[in-house]
Amino acid sequence: MAQIKVTQLRSSIGVKPNQRATLRALGLKRINDTVVQEDRPEIRGMVQTVTHLVAVEEVK
Protein backbone atom coordinates (compact mmCIF):
# COMPACT_ATOMS: atom_id res chain seq x y z
CA MET A 1 0.00 0.00 0.00
CA ALA A 2 1.15 3.57 -0.65
CA GLN A 3 2.55 5.72 2.09
CA ILE A 4 2.64 9.45 2.75
CA LYS A 5 5.14 11.53 4.67
CA VAL A 6 3.56 14.17 6.91
CA THR A 7 5.73 17.00 8.27
CA GLN A 8 4.57 19.59 10.80
CA LEU A 9 5.54 23.05 9.56
CA ARG A 10 3.70 25.36 11.96
CA SER A 11 3.15 25.45 15.71
CA SER A 12 0.01 24.11 17.35
CA ILE A 13 -0.07 27.06 19.76
CA GLY A 14 -3.31 28.95 19.34
CA VAL A 15 -5.10 26.35 17.22
CA LYS A 16 -8.34 24.64 18.15
CA PRO A 17 -8.11 21.72 20.59
CA ASN A 18 -9.38 19.22 18.01
CA GLN A 19 -6.59 20.25 15.61
CA ARG A 20 -3.99 19.88 18.34
CA ALA A 21 -5.37 16.42 19.13
CA THR A 22 -5.25 15.50 15.45
CA LEU A 23 -1.55 16.42 15.26
CA ARG A 24 -0.86 14.22 18.29
CA ALA A 25 -2.87 11.36 16.79
CA LEU A 26 -0.77 11.61 13.63
CA GLY A 27 2.34 11.32 15.81
CA LEU A 28 3.54 14.91 15.42
CA LYS A 29 4.84 16.65 18.53
CA ARG A 30 6.85 19.66 17.38
CA ILE A 31 7.77 21.72 14.34
CA ASN A 32 9.77 19.76 11.72
CA ASP A 33 8.61 16.40 13.09
CA THR A 34 8.02 13.94 10.26
CA VAL A 35 6.04 10.70 10.28
CA VAL A 36 5.32 8.16 7.57
CA GLN A 37 1.74 6.89 7.54
CA GLU A 38 -0.24 4.52 5.35
CA ASP A 39 -2.23 6.37 2.69
CA ARG A 40 -5.72 5.54 3.95
CA PRO A 41 -8.92 7.59 3.96
CA GLU A 42 -8.75 7.97 7.75
CA ILE A 43 -5.25 9.46 7.61
CA ARG A 44 -6.17 11.69 4.66
CA GLY A 45 -9.11 13.04 6.67
CA MET A 46 -6.84 13.80 9.62
CA VAL A 47 -4.40 15.59 7.33
CA GLN A 48 -7.28 17.58 5.81
CA THR A 49 -8.16 18.83 9.31
CA VAL A 50 -4.68 20.29 9.86
CA THR A 51 -3.71 21.07 6.26
CA HIS A 52 -2.61 24.60 7.22
CA LEU A 53 -0.09 23.19 9.74
CA VAL A 54 1.49 20.32 7.79
CA ALA A 55 3.06 19.37 4.47
CA VAL A 56 2.31 16.05 2.76
CA GLU A 57 4.51 14.11 0.32
CA GLU A 58 4.07 10.77 -1.41
CA VAL A 59 6.65 8.14 -0.44
CA LYS A 60 7.74 5.82 -3.24
PyMOL commands that set and color helices and strands:
alter all, ss='L'
color gray80, all
select helices_A, chain A and resi 17-26+41-49
alter helices_A, ss='H'
color red, helices_A
select strands_A, chain A and resi 3-8+34-38+54-59
alter strands_A, ss='S'
color yellow, strands_A
deselect
rebuild
show_as cartoon
